[in-house]
């Protein structure tokens, strides 16, 4: 009986940890997507600035 309780406790703890990791992974995916959008926007702005500077020189 004691072994069954230990197994149930370990499985429950593992499921709780997996649930927490899944939530963390979802938030990391959201943060990563936001960071990717920010990097793309910054790259577009930088390219436009470089294009404007090259037009002024010519």
C-alpha positions as semicolon CSV with decimal commas, in nm:
position;residue;x (nm);y (nm);z (nm)
1;X;0,000;0,000;0,000
2;X;0,282;0,241;0,083
3;X;0,446;0,178;-0,255
4;X;0,120;0,256;-0,436
5;X;0,093;0,587;-0,251
6;X;0,454;0,674;-0,342
7;X;0,390;0,592;-0,708
8;X;0,073;0,800;-0,714
9;X;0,254;1,089;-0,545
10;X;0,544;1,075;-0,789
11;X;0,312;1,057;-1,091
12;X;0,108;1,350;-0,957
13;X;0,422;1,558;-0,900
14;X;0,548;1,474;-1,249
15;X;0,217;1,579;-1,403
16;X;0,220;1,905;-1,209
17;X;0,576;1,979;-1,324
18;X;0,486;1,896;-1,683
19;X;0,191;2,132;-1,661
20;X;0,411;2,412;-1,527
21;X;0,673;2,349;-1,795
22;X;0,403;2,355;-2,064
23;X;0,277;2,691;-1,937
24;X;0,632;2,825;-1,931
25;X;0,693;2,696;-2,283
26;X;0,377;2,867;-2,407
27;X;0,488;3,198;-2,256
28;X;0,837;3,155;-2,399
29;X;0,685;3,098;-2,744
30;X;0,479;3,415;-2,710
31;X;0,780;3,617;-2,591
32;X;0,992;3,471;-2,871
33;X;0,733;3,562;-3,133
34;X;0,713;3,919;-3,001
35;X;1,093;3,946;-3,003
36;X;1,103;3,817;-3,362
37;X;0,851;4,079;-3,474
38;X;1,050;4,353;-3,299
39;X;1,373;4,240;-3,469
40;X;1,206;4,236;-3,811
41;X;1,065;4,587;-3,757
42;X;1,404;4,716;-3,642
43;X;1,572;4,560;-3,947
44;X;1,322;4,723;-4,184
45;X;1,375;5,062;-4,018
46;X;1,754;5,024;-4,038
47;X;1,743;4,929;-4,407
48;X;1,523;5,228;-4,485
49;X;1,762;5,459;-4,299
50;X;2,057;5,318;-4,493
51;X;1,869;5,360;-4,821
52;X;1,792;5,725;-4,740
53;X;2,155;5,793;-4,650
54;X;2,281;5,637;-4,972
55;X;2,037;5,848;-5,176
56;X;2,168;6,167;-5,012
57;X;2,526;6,080;-5,105
58;X;2,447;6,025;-5,475
